[in-house]
Amino acid sequence: MTFNKFELPKDYISFMKGLEDKELSSNNGYIELFPLNELDEINTEYEIEKLLPNFITIGTNGGGTGIFFNKENKKIYSIPFVGMEETDAILLANSFSEFIYKFENEDLEII
């Protein structure tokens, strides 16, 4: 599956297709993963292509921070929605599977 000329990672697509509730909670907090069929609309609404051309947003922590794929390296980053600058990107995980594992099992703070 391709989004905005970016091949979405297979582990992400598989996880999203098997997920009934797009909201996840753990001891690390809360995340909402945007439905696959809404990615285009959400990324357009937030002007991601204009403000962060190397990223696509796939979710949020519910507190003003977005969860993003970097289009170049497919790693997962957090970036605040307010101000949205690439220099504010914080690496969360090297893959989507690692991101979910860390969120569910380790100390992963999404700020």
Contacts in CASP RR format, 6 or more apart in sequence:
PFRMAT RR
TARGET T0000
AUTHOR 0000-0000-0000
METHOD contacts of the structure
MODEL  1
MTFNKFELPKDYISFMKGLEDKELSSNNGYIELFPLNELDEINTEYEIEK
LLPNFITIGTNGGGTGIFFNKENKKIYSIPFVGMEETDAILLANSFSEFI
YKFENEDLEII
1 7 0 8 1.000
1 8 0 8 1.000
1 13 0 8 1.000
1 36 0 8 1.000
2 8 0 8 1.000
3 39 0 8 1.000
3 40 0 8 1.000
3 43 0 8 1.000
3 56 0 8 1.000
4 40 0 8 1.000
4 43 0 8 1.000
4 49 0 8 1.000
4 56 0 8 1.000
4 71 0 8 1.000
5 71 0 8 1.000
6 56 0 8 1.000
6 69 0 8 1.000
6 71 0 8 1.000
8 36 0 8 1.000
8 69 0 8 1.000
9 69 0 8 1.000
9 74 0 8 1.000
9 95 0 8 1.000
9 96 0 8 1.000
11 95 0 8 1.000
11 96 0 8 1.000
11 97 0 8 1.000
12 58 0 8 1.000
12 69 0 8 1.000
12 96 0 8 1.000
13 36 0 8 1.000
15 96 0 8 1.000
15 97 0 8 1.000
15 100 0 8 1.000
16 33 0 8 1.000
16 35 0 8 1.000
16 36 0 8 1.000
17 36 0 8 1.000
19 33 0 8 1.000
22 32 0 8 1.000
22 33 0 8 1.000
22 34 0 8 1.000
22 35 0 8 1.000
23 30 0 8 1.000
23 31 0 8 1.000
23 32 0 8 1.000
23 33 0 8 1.000
24 30 0 8 1.000
24 31 0 8 1.000
24 32 0 8 1.000
24 33 0 8 1.000
24 100 0 8 1.000
24 103 0 8 1.000
24 104 0 8 1.000
26 103 0 8 1.000
26 104 0 8 1.000
26 105 0 8 1.000
28 102 0 8 1.000
28 103 0 8 1.000
28 104 0 8 1.000
28 106 0 8 1.000
28 107 0 8 1.000
28 108 0 8 1.000
28 109 0 8 1.000
28 110 0 8 1.000
29 61 0 8 1.000
29 110 0 8 1.000
30 61 0 8 1.000
30 62 0 8 1.000
31 59 0 8 1.000
31 60 0 8 1.000
31 61 0 8 1.000
31 62 0 8 1.000
31 67 0 8 1.000
31 103 0 8 1.000
31 110 0 8 1.000
32 59 0 8 1.000
32 60 0 8 1.000
32 61 0 8 1.000
32 62 0 8 1.000
33 58 0 8 1.000
33 59 0 8 1.000
33 67 0 8 1.000
34 42 0 8 1.000
34 57 0 8 1.000
34 58 0 8 1.000
34 59 0 8 1.000
34 60 0 8 1.000
39 56 0 8 1.000
39 57 0 8 1.000
39 58 0 8 1.000
42 57 0 8 1.000
43 49 0 8 1.000
43 56 0 8 1.000
43 57 0 8 1.000
46 57 0 8 1.000
46 81 0 8 1.000
46 84 0 8 1.000
48 55 0 8 1.000
48 56 0 8 1.000
48 57 0 8 1.000
48 84 0 8 1.000
51 84 0 8 1.000
51 85 0 8 1.000
52 68 0 8 1.000
52 79 0 8 1.000
52 84 0 8 1.000
52 85 0 8 1.000
52 86 0 8 1.000
54 70 0 8 1.000
54 71 0 8 1.000
54 72 0 8 1.000
54 86 0 8 1.000
55 68 0 8 1.000
55 69 0 8 1.000
55 70 0 8 1.000
55 71 0 8 1.000
55 77 0 8 1.000
55 79 0 8 1.000
55 86 0 8 1.000
55 89 0 8 1.000
56 68 0 8 1.000
56 69 0 8 1.000
56 71 0 8 1.000
57 66 0 8 1.000
57 67 0 8 1.000
57 68 0 8 1.000
58 67 0 8 1.000
58 68 0 8 1.000
58 69 0 8 1.000
59 66 0 8 1.000
59 67 0 8 1.000
60 66 0 8 1.000
60 67 0 8 1.000
60 81 0 8 1.000
61 67 0 8 1.000
61 78 0 8 1.000
61 110 0 8 1.000
61 111 0 8 1.000
64 80 0 8 1.000
64 81 0 8 1.000
64 82 0 8 1.000
65 78 0 8 1.000
65 79 0 8 1.000
65 80 0 8 1.000
65 81 0 8 1.000
65 110 0 8 1.000
65 111 0 8 1.000
66 78 0 8 1.000
66 79 0 8 1.000
66 80 0 8 1.000
66 81 0 8 1.000
66 110 0 8 1.000
67 76 0 8 1.000
67 77 0 8 1.000
67 78 0 8 1.000
67 92 0 8 1.000
67 99 0 8 1.000
67 110 0 8 1.000
68 76 0 8 1.000
68 77 0 8 1.000
68 78 0 8 1.000
68 79 0 8 1.000
68 89 0 8 1.000
69 75 0 8 1.000
69 76 0 8 1.000
69 77 0 8 1.000
69 96 0 8 1.000
70 76 0 8 1.000
70 77 0 8 1.000
70 89 0 8 1.000
74 95 0 8 1.000
75 91 0 8 1.000
75 92 0 8 1.000
75 93 0 8 1.000
75 94 0 8 1.000
75 95 0 8 1.000
76 91 0 8 1.000
76 92 0 8 1.000
76 93 0 8 1.000
76 94 0 8 1.000
76 95 0 8 1.000
76 96 0 8 1.000
76 98 0 8 1.000
76 99 0 8 1.000
77 89 0 8 1.000
77 90 0 8 1.000
77 91 0 8 1.000
77 92 0 8 1.000
78 89 0 8 1.000
78 90 0 8 1.000
78 92 0 8 1.000
78 110 0 8 1.000
78 111 0 8 1.000
79 85 0 8 1.000
79 86 0 8 1.000
79 88 0 8 1.000
79 89 0 8 1.000
79 90 0 8 1.000
80 88 0 8 1.000
90 111 0 8 1.000
92 99 0 8 1.000
92 102 0 8 1.000
92 108 0 8 1.000
92 110 0 8 1.000
93 99 0 8 1.000
93 101 0 8 1.000
93 102 0 8 1.000
93 108 0 8 1.000
99 108 0 8 1.000
102 108 0 8 1.000
103 110 0 8 1.000
END
